[in-house]
Amino acid sequence: MKGKVSAMKFLGKRMMAVTVMMALILSAASAAISQVKVFAFLAGSVITELSTDLPRYNPGQTVTITAKLTNDTGGSLSNATVTLYYKHLEQEVGTEAQTFSLGSGATGTLTFSWQPPSTDYQGYLIEAWVRDSSGNILDNLNTAADVSSSWTKFPRYGYLSVFNSQSSAASSDTIQKLAKYHINALQFYDWHWEHHIPLSGTVSNPSPTWNDVANRTIYKQTLTDYISFAHSSNMSAMAYNLLYGAFDGYDTDGSGVQPSWGIYTDTNHTTQWGFPLPGGWATSKIHFMNPANTSWQNYIISRQKDVFNAFAFDGWHVDQVGEFPDTSKYDYNGNPINQSSGFASLLNNAKSQMPNKTIIFNNVNTYGYADTANANVDLMYTELWDDRDLSNIKDVLDTQTSLSGKASVFPLYMNYNYQEQFQDLNPGHFNTPAVLLADAGIFAMGAQHLELGDNLNMLDHEYFPNKHLIMYDELKIKLLALYDFAVAYENLLRDGLANTNNRVELPGIASSTRSDANKVWTFTKAGKGYEVIQMINQLGITDTAVRDKDATKPAPSPQTNVTVKYYYTNGPVGQVNYASPDYDNGKTYQLPFTAGSDGYGNYVQFTVPTLQYWDMIYITPKPNLLLNGGFESGDLTGWTEWHPSGQAAAYGIDGSDVHEGGKKLYFWHVNAYQQSVHQIKTGLSNGSYTVTAWVKATANGSQPSAARLEVNGAYTNFTVDGIWRQYTADVTVSGGQVDAGFYVNSPGSTSIQIDDVKLVKN
């Protein structure tokens, strides 16, 4: 692990601030939460807010969209319209319009209902365009909708950490503020009583109030209101607790917890490992239990079951305190232990006993993540420390993805040193550029930054009730655009696209494939028929540490009319699409481009209008005019095969060693054979066309006398070397058809593998 810290420092980071910090927190613990200023999410000439009713929709659920209007055009509007366009990436999937009239300065509200396609795990952009009665565009604004049956596919995790006495209306308002940012799950932080007895009272009769570890009063009614309102907004409610903590007196309080379950700093079990807490807290220290001890596992899981029977939580957010350099830890019998060795065992035990509950585990600074990635947890949650840059975080993401295939959430606390100068009752402000750059990079790489909660506050500290910094309204507005963008394009950002090493050049602008200072960070991915370029602007940024601990990071130097030269692999290119949360509310725009080739390969060149923090370009190839070009049907649909009479067919379709997708065509026989397949495409307009195919030809003995791509009677011979290679044939169509196919004449054992065959019009 990079950047190990001392036990005292790291436990302080996980459990509380240093003594001075705790004094500030305790002095403000009973104070009311600062109210967030009400603001328009984006002010325009007519439409002031566009929002959906829920942050997540189950397939088949209706989306309700509300457009709040204020006529600031300077004149009356009669028979004007608001038209909504529903889009999945570059494709429009629906539209509807409503007519309205508003006097100058008047306000109004329009409500739309939309039934999205039933496909699971899809993100949609919703564009609202306002036009006057003559069709002139007056205003526009966007929102987004996520249709997903589970929140853990595309997590947008938030938090709640203050459970004061308050009205149900206040609780509902907090949930609705977070819902506008599409937060689809909430971590209920420090809601519980004692770590080893999280439920105060009984399952049938929980206490009306109890004190948490910091001796803050927790109100049951507020807790249950939050859970109820979260559920009505399709948000999951996650109950926080450590996986191995116990309070003073655990061995005499009747809980049944045994000292023999603990972790000790000596072989004679005289000193139990733990961490002392400040005076005035509910326990003098947190005593740590051995997570590998099955008796402790079953005990704490049983207590969590009590929680779930008493409150309608949806899962357990399991925490730890991180790695410590001092590894001299022992079980009760004096056997050396590594605390992380029991993490996966406990988590798997919890999931097996509570299969219908979501289980999330905090891999603090990646500690234990290699084991827990394959444990039965529902996503990867990794609290990051150290002075990591964006590339370092993407490295963690890529490793976690390769280990688990699960979505990733990264808590990291912005402006961490700077917040120490302030108090809850006299807060400072987050450095807006640093937050926007961090979120742009994390969202672009395909992860989520846990940051929003408690009445639309933002985390600046690992002790979540800390509210030493608040957001400027400008940051709230721009964050909404980021979260809308993350939802609208979730299928490109977080839906399994693979990293590629395709070359990106920005002529005249310094760029890098790592997030270096004073450069534009570029990286590429591909999948689902798209090639994607992400561009994160760090021009003018000398300190690339993401957390900007001292709140000194400036905004990156904005660029306009940026030329991009991109070397593609899935071509020829049909369309270049541009979208940015910093440009026109994140809409997709199609860019003109030129194509060419040089020593690096085939490329397209185009110009993006602006680069502020983050631009995304997603590229689609020209449509394939052949049927079943990847043989994904599992048969020869669209194709005709030939082999000599008296010889057995020597072809097949399987899923082994494919170039892309799930299937490929192959030719092979141990004896001498001839084999071909062809497809004739008719009804084509005259002009220039290109046929491409990926082929892997292997001799396995004597070379074949013929092995080739055949297009309208012209041949392109294969290199028989056992390497996947792309072959291209240009053809001029004058008679309305193309005959494309493959042929081999082999003395035996020649293997020809064929995949991704395309015919496109130039």
ChimeraX attribute file (.defattr): number of C-alpha atoms within 10 A of each C-alpha:
attribute: neighborCount
match mode: 1-to-1
recipient: residues
	/A:1	8
	/A:2	11
	/A:3	10
	/A:4	14
	/A:5	15
	/A:6	13
	/A:7	16
	/A:8	12
	/A:9	13
	/A:10	19
	/A:11	22
	/A:12	19
	/A:13	17
	/A:14	17
	/A:15	18
	/A:16	21
	/A:17	22
	/A:18	15
	/A:19	13
	/A:20	10
	/A:21	16
	/A:22	20
	/A:23	15
	/A:24	18
	/A:25	22
	/A:26	16
	/A:27	13
	/A:28	17
	/A:29	20
	/A:30	12
	/A:31	11
	/A:32	13
	/A:33	17
	/A:34	15
	/A:35	9
	/A:36	16
	/A:37	9
	/A:38	7
	/A:39	13
	/A:40	15
	/A:41	19
	/A:42	18
	/A:43	16
	/A:44	18
	/A:45	15
	/A:46	27
	/A:47	26
	/A:48	21
	/A:49	20
	/A:50	25
	/A:51	24
	/A:52	22
	/A:53	18
	/A:54	23
	/A:55	26
	/A:56	30
	/A:57	24
	/A:58	18
	/A:59	18
	/A:60	14
	/A:61	14
	/A:62	15
	/A:63	21
	/A:64	15
	/A:65	21
	/A:66	16
	/A:67	20
	/A:68	17
	/A:69	24
	/A:70	20
	/A:71	21
	/A:72	19
	/A:73	15
	/A:74	10
	/A:75	11
	/A:76	14
	/A:77	19
	/A:78	13
	/A:79	13
	/A:80	21
	/A:81	22
	/A:82	25
	/A:83	18
	/A:84	24
	/A:85	18
	/A:86	22
	/A:87	22
	/A:88	18
	/A:89	21
	/A:90	17
	/A:91	10
	/A:92	13
	/A:93	13
	/A:94	15
	/A:95	14
	/A:96	13
	/A:97	13
	/A:98	14
	/A:99	15
	/A:100	16
	/A:101	17
	/A:102	19
	/A:103	15
	/A:104	14
	/A:105	14
	/A:106	14
	/A:107	16
	/A:108	14
	/A:109	13
	/A:110	14
	/A:111	13
	/A:112	15
	/A:113	12
	/A:114	15
	/A:115	12
	/A:116	21
	/A:117	13
	/A:118	13
	/A:119	12
	/A:120	15
	/A:121	20
	/A:122	24
	/A:123	25
	/A:124	26
	/A:125	27
	/A:126	26
	/A:127	21
	/A:128	23
	/A:129	19
	/A:130	24
	/A:131	20
	/A:132	18
	/A:133	15
	/A:134	9
	/A:135	10
	/A:136	10
	/A:137	14
	/A:138	17
	/A:139	18
	/A:140	21
	/A:141	24
	/A:142	23
	/A:143	27
	/A:144	29
	/A:145	28
	/A:146	29
	/A:147	25
	/A:148	19
	/A:149	16
	/A:150	17
	/A:151	23
	/A:152	21
	/A:153	17
	/A:154	29
	/A:155	22
	/A:156	27
	/A:157	27
	/A:158	26
	/A:159	25
	/A:160	25
	/A:161	19
	/A:162	26
	/A:163	23
	/A:164	20
	/A:165	17
	/A:166	13
	/A:167	12
	/A:168	14
	/A:169	11
	/A:170	15
	/A:171	24
	/A:172	18
	/A:173	16
	/A:174	20
	/A:175	28
	/A:176	21
	/A:177	17
	/A:178	26
	/A:179	23
	/A:180	20
	/A:181	26
	/A:182	30
	/A:183	29
	/A:184	27
	/A:185	26
	/A:186	28
	/A:187	21
	/A:188	26
	/A:189	19
	/A:190	26
	/A:191	26
	/A:192	21
	/A:193	23
	/A:194	23
	/A:195	22
	/A:196	26
	/A:197	21
	/A:198	21
	/A:199	23
	/A:200	19
	/A:201	15
	/A:202	12
	/A:203	15
	/A:204	10
	/A:205	9
	/A:206	15
	/A:207	15
	/A:208	12
	/A:209	18
	/A:210	19
	/A:211	18
	/A:212	20
	/A:213	22
	/A:214	20
	/A:215	15
	/A:216	20
	/A:217	19
	/A:218	23
	/A:219	19
	/A:220	20
	/A:221	18
	/A:222	21
	/A:223	19
	/A:224	17
	/A:225	19
	/A:226	24
	/A:227	24
	/A:228	19
	/A:229	20
	/A:230	24
	/A:231	18
	/A:232	13
	/A:233	23
	/A:234	20
	/A:235	28
	/A:236	24
	/A:237	27
	/A:238	26
	/A:239	26
	/A:240	23
	/A:241	24
	/A:242	20
	/A:243	26
	/A:244	27
	/A:245	23
	/A:246	22
	/A:247	20
	/A:248	14
	/A:249	12
	/A:250	17
	/A:251	14
	/A:252	10
	/A:253	10
	/A:254	8
	/A:255	13
	/A:256	12
	/A:257	21
	/A:258	13
	/A:259	17
	/A:260	17
	/A:261	21
	/A:262	25
	/A:263	30
	/A:264	29
	/A:265	20
	/A:266	19
	/A:267	16
	/A:268	13
	/A:269	18
	/A:270	10
	/A:271	12
	/A:272	20
	/A:273	19
	/A:274	20
	/A:275	15
	/A:276	13
	/A:277	21
	/A:278	17
	/A:279	13
	/A:280	12
	/A:281	16
	/A:282	18
	/A:283	20
	/A:284	16
	/A:285	19
	/A:286	22
	/A:287	24
	/A:288	24
	/A:289	27
	/A:290	30
	/A:291	26
	/A:292	21
	/A:293	17
	/A:294	15
	/A:295	15
	/A:296	23
	/A:297	22
	/A:298	15
	/A:299	16
	/A:300	25
	/A:301	21
	/A:302	15
	/A:303	17
	/A:304	22
	/A:305	19
	/A:306	17
	/A:307	23
	/A:308	19
	/A:309	13
	/A:310	16
	/A:311	19
	/A:312	16
	/A:313	20
	/A:314	20
	/A:315	23
	/A:316	28
	/A:317	22
	/A:318	20
	/A:319	19
	/A:320	22
	/A:321	22
	/A:322	22
	/A:323	23
	/A:324	17
	/A:325	9
	/A:326	9
	/A:327	12
	/A:328	13
	/A:329	20
	/A:330	23
	/A:331	26
	/A:332	21
	/A:333	14
	/A:334	15
	/A:335	13
	/A:336	17
	/A:337	17
	/A:338	17
	/A:339	23
	/A:340	20
	/A:341	15
	/A:342	19
	/A:343	25
	/A:344	23
	/A:345	19
	/A:346	26
	/A:347	23
	/A:348	18
	/A:349	18
	/A:350	24
	/A:351	20
	/A:352	12
	/A:353	14
	/A:354	18
	/A:355	13
	/A:356	10
	/A:357	18
	/A:358	22
	/A:359	23
	/A:360	22
	/A:361	28
	/A:362	26
	/A:363	27
	/A:364	22
	/A:365	24
	/A:366	21
	/A:367	20
	/A:368	22
	/A:369	25
	/A:370	15
	/A:371	17
	/A:372	28
	/A:373	24
	/A:374	16
	/A:375	21
	/A:376	22
	/A:377	20
	/A:378	20
	/A:379	25
	/A:380	27
	/A:381	30
	/A:382	23
	/A:383	21
	/A:384	19
	/A:385	20
	/A:386	14
	/A:387	16
	/A:388	15
	/A:389	20
	/A:390	25
	/A:391	20
	/A:392	15
	/A:393	18
	/A:394	19
	/A:395	12
	/A:396	19
	/A:397	23
	/A:398	19
	/A:399	15
	/A:400	24
	/A:401	17
	/A:402	11
	/A:403	15
	/A:404	22
	/A:405	15
	/A:406	22
	/A:407	22
	/A:408	26
	/A:409	24
	/A:410	24
	/A:411	21
	/A:412	23
	/A:413	26
	/A:414	25
	/A:415	25
	/A:416	20
	/A:417	15
	/A:418	20
	/A:419	25
	/A:420	19
	/A:421	12
	/A:422	16
	/A:423	18
	/A:424	22
	/A:425	16
	/A:426	11
	/A:427	17
	/A:428	19
	/A:429	16
	/A:430	23
	/A:431	24
	/A:432	20
	/A:433	18
	/A:434	24
	/A:435	22
	/A:436	18
	/A:437	25
	/A:438	23
	/A:439	24
	/A:440	28
	/A:441	27
	/A:442	21
	/A:443	20
	/A:444	25
	/A:445	23
	/A:446	23
	/A:447	25
	/A:448	25
	/A:449	23
	/A:450	24
	/A:451	22
	/A:452	20
	/A:453	25
	/A:454	24
	/A:455	22
	/A:456	24
	/A:457	24
	/A:458	24
	/A:459	28
	/A:460	26
	/A:461	24
	/A:462	18
	/A:463	20
	/A:464	22
	/A:465	22
	/A:466	26
	/A:467	25
	/A:468	25
	/A:469	27
	/A:470	22
	/A:471	19
	/A:472	15
	/A:473	16
	/A:474	12
	/A:475	18
	/A:476	21
	/A:477	16
	/A:478	18
	/A:479	20
	/A:480	19
	/A:481	24
	/A:482	23
	/A:483	22
	/A:484	28
	/A:485	26
	/A:486	29
	/A:487	27
	/A:488	26
	/A:489	24
	/A:490	22
	/A:491	21
	/A:492	23
	/A:493	22
	/A:494	22
	/A:495	17
	/A:496	17
	/A:497	19
	/A:498	13
	/A:499	15
	/A:500	15
	/A:501	11
	/A:502	18
	/A:503	17
	/A:504	22
	/A:505	16
	/A:506	17
	/A:507	11
	/A:508	8
	/A:509	14
	/A:510	15
	/A:511	23
	/A:512	17
	/A:513	16
	/A:514	16
	/A:515	23
	/A:516	20
	/A:517	20
	/A:518	20
	/A:519	21
	/A:520	27
	/A:521	23
	/A:522	21
	/A:523	23
	/A:524	23
	/A:525	20
	/A:526	22
	/A:527	18
	/A:528	13
	/A:529	12
	/A:530	16
	/A:531	26
	/A:532	27
	/A:533	23
	/A:534	23
	/A:535	26
	/A:536	25
	/A:537	28
	/A:538	27
	/A:539	22
	/A:540	16
	/A:541	18
	/A:542	14
	/A:543	16
	/A:544	21
	/A:545	19
	/A:546	27
	/A:547	26
	/A:548	24
	/A:549	19
	/A:550	14
	/A:551	20
	/A:552	13
	/A:553	23
	/A:554	17
	/A:555	19
	/A:556	22
	/A:557	14
	/A:558	13
	/A:559	15
	/A:560	11
	/A:561	11
	/A:562	16
	/A:563	16
	/A:564	20
	/A:565	20
	/A:566	20
	/A:567	22
	/A:568	20
	/A:569	16
	/A:570	17
	/A:571	19
	/A:572	24
	/A:573	22
	/A:574	14
	/A:575	17
	/A:576	21
	/A:577	19
	/A:578	23
	/A:579	23
	/A:580	25
	/A:581	23
	/A:582	19
	/A:583	17
	/A:584	14
	/A:585	21
	/A:586	25
	/A:587	22
	/A:588	22
	/A:589	15
	/A:590	14
	/A:591	15
	/A:592	13
	/A:593	16
	/A:594	10
	/A:595	14
	/A:596	11
	/A:597	10
	/A:598	8
	/A:599	5
	/A:600	9
	/A:601	12
	/A:602	17
	/A:603	23
	/A:604	20
	/A:605	19
	/A:606	17
	/A:607	16
	/A:608	20
	/A:609	14
	/A:610	16
	/A:611	22
	/A:612	21
	/A:613	26
	/A:614	26
	/A:615	24
	/A:616	25
	/A:617	22
	/A:618	23
	/A:619	23
	/A:620	19
	/A:621	18
	/A:622	17
	/A:623	15
	/A:624	17
	/A:625	16
	/A:626	19
	/A:627	18
	/A:628	19
	/A:629	23
	/A:630	23
	/A:631	24
	/A:632	20
	/A:633	15
	/A:634	16
	/A:635	15
	/A:636	19
	/A:637	13
	/A:638	15
	/A:639	17
	/A:640	12
	/A:641	16
	/A:642	14
	/A:643	17
	/A:644	11
	/A:645	7
	/A:646	6
	/A:647	12
	/A:648	12
	/A:649	18
	/A:650	20
	/A:651	20
	/A:652	14
	/A:653	18
	/A:654	15
	/A:655	15
	/A:656	12
	/A:657	12
	/A:658	21
	/A:659	19
	/A:660	14
	/A:661	14
	/A:662	16
	/A:663	22
	/A:664	27
	/A:665	25
	/A:666	20
	/A:667	25
	/A:668	22
	/A:669	18
	/A:670	13
	/A:671	13
	/A:672	15
	/A:673	22
	/A:674	25
	/A:675	22
	/A:676	22
	/A:677	19
	/A:678	19
	/A:679	21
	/A:680	16
	/A:681	16
	/A:682	12
	/A:683	9
	/A:684	15
	/A:685	13
	/A:686	13
	/A:687	13
	/A:688	13
	/A:689	17
	/A:690	17
	/A:691	24
	/A:692	21
	/A:693	20
	/A:694	22
	/A:695	29
	/A:696	22
	/A:697	25
	/A:698	22
	/A:699	18
	/A:700	15
	/A:701	11
	/A:702	12
	/A:703	16
	/A:704	22
	/A:705	9
	/A:706	13
	/A:707	25
	/A:708	21
	/A:709	25
	/A:710	20
	/A:711	22
	/A:712	15
	/A:713	10
	/A:714	13
	/A:715	15
	/A:716	14
	/A:717	14
	/A:718	19
	/A:719	17
	/A:720	20
	/A:721	12
	/A:722	15
	/A:723	13
	/A:724	19
	/A:725	17
	/A:726	16
	/A:727	17
	/A:728	17
	/A:729	18
	/A:730	16
	/A:731	18
	/A:732	16
	/A:733	16
	/A:734	12
	/A:735	12
	/A:736	13
	/A:737	16
	/A:738	24
	/A:739	14
	/A:740	24
	/A:741	23
	/A:742	23
	/A:743	22
	/A:744	25
	/A:745	17
	/A:746	25
	/A:747	18
	/A:748	19
	/A:749	20
	/A:750	26
	/A:751	24
	/A:752	23
	/A:753	25
	/A:754	26
	/A:755	25
	/A:756	23
	/A:757	23
	/A:758	23
	/A:759	25
	/A:760	20
	/A:761	21
	/A:762	14
